Amino acid sequence: MVFPDLSQIKKRRQRLLISEKTLAESSGVSQSTIAKIEYGSINPSYDIVSRIFSALDEIEAEINSKKGVLKCSDIMTKKVIMLEPNDNVKKAVNAFKNFSISQLPVMENGKLIGKITTDIVYKSLLKIPQKKLFSMLISDIMQESFPVLYKDVSVENAFPLFNETDAVLLADKGNIVGIITKEDIF
């Protein structure tokens, strides 16, 4: 999961008009820890940051659903094709062709561990002969995974992530339930 800068926690909390106490209760993180993060006096663990951003996403989604705001789940593609790290690159290339897609998440034992895209394969072809590349494992060339958001986050708040990525995965209760690409935004 890729998170925004930690300074966004306070900005989002204030924009949502919620207190540190409300965020603490929703995330299961102490109020004093949230205050320290917002002040910049601690460097929190991945788990704490994940819980805080997930709570912010869920609170925002609840507020937006009451306002009738367009949610990511409204435009997501529900069938997410995924590969495993031990699949070969040829399998990814076939999936790109067969499903007319250009990026795939890579999962291992139900956990998101990376991504493979047509760009990654193309850049690898510049260095590695095709026959050799196509027989390599996806894990040999995959890159950091796509960002993951709660499925009911507003499209408007997901939009800035597309400055850094071509796709955003959507989750519900810890499971990947959809994907949005740049093309879906249009």
C-alpha positions in Angstrom: 0.0 0.0 0.0 1.3 3.4 -0.8 0.4 6.2 1.6 0.3 10.0 1.1 2.6 12.1 3.2 2.0 11.9 6.9 1.1 15.6 6.9 -2.1 14.6 5.1 -3.5 13.0 8.2 -4.1 16.3 10.0 -5.3 18.0 6.8 -7.8 15.2 6.0 -9.0 15.0 9.6 -9.7 18.7 9.7 -11.3 18.6 6.3 -13.6 15.9 7.5 -14.4 17.9 10.6 -13.5 15.1 13.0 -11.5 15.3 16.2 -8.3 13.4 17.0 -10.4 11.5 19.5 -12.8 10.4 16.8 -10.0 9.3 14.5 -8.3 7.5 17.4 -11.5 5.5 18.2 -12.0 4.7 14.5 -8.5 3.6 13.9 -7.7 1.9 17.2 -4.7 4.2 17.6 -4.3 6.3 20.7 -5.2 9.9 20.5 -1.7 10.9 21.8 -0.1 8.9 19.0 -2.2 10.7 16.4 -1.3 14.1 18.0 2.4 13.2 17.9 2.1 12.1 14.2 0.3 15.3 13.3 2.9 17.3 15.2 5.7 15.4 13.5 7.4 14.3 16.7 7.3 10.5 16.0 7.8 8.2 13.0 5.0 5.7 13.2 5.0 2.1 12.1 3.5 0.9 8.9 0.7 -0.8 10.8 -0.3 2.4 12.6 -0.2 4.5 9.4 -2.3 1.8 7.6 -4.9 1.9 10.4 -5.1 5.7 10.4 -5.5 6.0 6.6 -8.0 3.2 6.5 -10.0 4.9 9.2 -9.9 8.2 7.3 -11.0 6.5 4.1 -13.9 4.8 5.8 -15.0 8.0 7.6 -14.8 9.9 4.4 -16.7 7.2 2.5 -19.5 7.3 5.1 -19.7 11.1 4.8 -19.7 11.0 1.0 -22.4 8.4 0.8 -24.7 10.7 2.7 -23.9 13.5 0.3 -24.3 11.3 -2.8 -20.7 11.9 -4.0 -19.3 9.6 -6.7 -17.4 6.8 -5.1 -14.6 4.7 -6.5 -16.8 1.6 -6.2 -19.2 3.3 -8.6 -16.7 3.2 -11.4 -14.3 0.4 -10.5 -13.8 -2.8 -12.6 -14.9 -5.6 -10.3 -13.1 -8.4 -12.0 -9.4 -7.9 -11.0 -7.1 -10.2 -12.9 -4.1 -11.0 -10.7 -0.9 -13.1 -11.2 1.4 -14.7 -8.8 5.2 -14.0 -8.4 6.1 -17.5 -9.7 4.2 -17.1 -12.9 6.4 -16.4 -15.9 6.5 -13.1 -17.8 4.9 -14.8 -20.8 1.8 -15.4 -18.8 1.6 -11.7 -18.0 2.1 -10.8 -21.7 -0.7 -13.2 -22.6 -3.0 -11.6 -20.0 -2.3 -8.2 -21.4 -3.3 -9.3 -24.8 -6.2 -11.5 -23.9 -7.9 -9.0 -21.6 -6.8 -5.8 -23.3 -5.2 -4.5 -20.2 -1.8 -2.9 -19.4 -1.2 -3.6 -15.7 -1.7 -6.5 -13.3 -1.4 -6.8 -9.5 0.8 -9.6 -8.2 -0.5 -11.5 -5.2 1.0 -14.2 -3.0 -1.0 -16.1 -0.5 -3.7 -13.5 -0.6 -1.3 -10.6 0.0 -0.5 -7.9 -2.6 3.2 -7.9 -3.2 3.8 -6.0 -6.5 2.7 -5.2 -10.0 3.7 -5.9 -13.6 2.8 -3.6 -16.4 3.4 -3.4 -20.2 5.9 -0.6 -19.5 7.9 -2.8 -17.1 8.0 -5.6 -19.7 8.9 -3.2 -22.5 11.8 -1.7 -20.5 13.0 -5.2 -19.6 12.9 -6.1 -23.4 15.4 -3.4 -24.0 17.9 -5.2 -21.8 16.9 -8.9 -22.0 16.3 -11.0 -25.1 12.6 -11.8 -25.5 12.9 -15.6 -25.1 14.8 -15.3 -21.9 12.6 -12.6 -20.5 9.4 -14.5 -21.3 10.7 -17.5 -19.3 11.7 -15.4 -16.3 9.5 -15.2 -13.2 7.3 -12.1 -12.7 9.0 -11.7 -9.3 12.3 -11.0 -11.2 11.0 -7.8 -12.8 7.9 -6.7 -10.9 7.8 -3.4 -9.1 6.1 -1.9 -6.0 2.4 -2.5 -5.9 -0.4 -0.1 -6.8 -1.8 2.0 -4.1 -4.9 0.6 -2.3 -7.9 2.6 -1.1 -11.1 1.7 0.6 -13.7 1.1 -2.1 -16.0 3.9 -1.1 -13.5 6.7 -1.1 -14.6 9.5 -3.4 -13.3 9.5 -7.0 -12.2 13.1 -6.3 -9.9 12.1 -3.5 -8.5 9.1 -5.5 -7.7 11.3 -8.5 -4.4 12.8 -7.2 -2.9 9.3 -6.9 -3.0 9.1 -10.7 -0.1 11.6 -10.9 2.1 8.7 -9.6 0.4 5.5 -10.8 -1.7 4.1 -13.6 -4.1 2.2 -11.4 -5.5 2.1 -7.9 -6.7 -1.1 -6.3 -9.9 -0.9 -4.1 -10.4 -2.9 -0.9 -13.2 -3.9 1.4 -12.5 -5.7 4.7 -8.9 -6.3 3.6 -9.8 -7.9 0.3 -9.1 -6.5 -3.1 -12.6 -6.0 -4.7 -11.8 -3.7 -7.7 -9.4 -1.6 -9.7 -9.6 1.8 -11.3 -7.3 2.9 -14.1 -6.6 6.3 -15.5 -9.0 5.5 -18.3 -11.8 4.8 -15.9 -11.5 8.4 -14.6 -12.5 9.8 -18.0 
